[in-house]
Amino acid sequence: MADQVKKPLKITETVLRDAHQSLIATRMTTEQMLPIIDKMDKVGYHSVECWGGATF
């Protein structure tokens, strides 16, 4: 149990991927996402996923 306490929780945020896929059918541009990126970076997420599923 003590070893588990020492390991930090790593969170992957998926809002840039999931939200615009669900709400506006992947029509968001990079320019529309950029205003929030700096704030999300300051949160300290382990990673931010923005990769869409419909890629070839």
RAFENNOR-V721983 format. One record per residue. RES is the residue in one small letter. OMEGA is omega in whole degrees, -180 to 180 (* if undefined). Layout:
# RAFENNOR-V721983
res={RES RES}
omega={OMEGA OMEGA}
This chain:
# RAFENNOR-V721983
res={m a d q v k k p l k i t e t v l r d a h q s l i a t r m t t e q m l p i i d k m d k v g y h s v e c w g g a t f}
omega={-179 179 -179 -179 -177 -178 -180 176 -180 -176 173 179 -178 -175 -180 176 -171 -173 -176 173 -176 -171 -176 171 177 180 179 177 176 -180 178 -179 -173 -178 -177 -173 -178 179 178 179 -179 178 178 177 174 177 176 -177 178 -179 179 180 -176 179 -178 *}
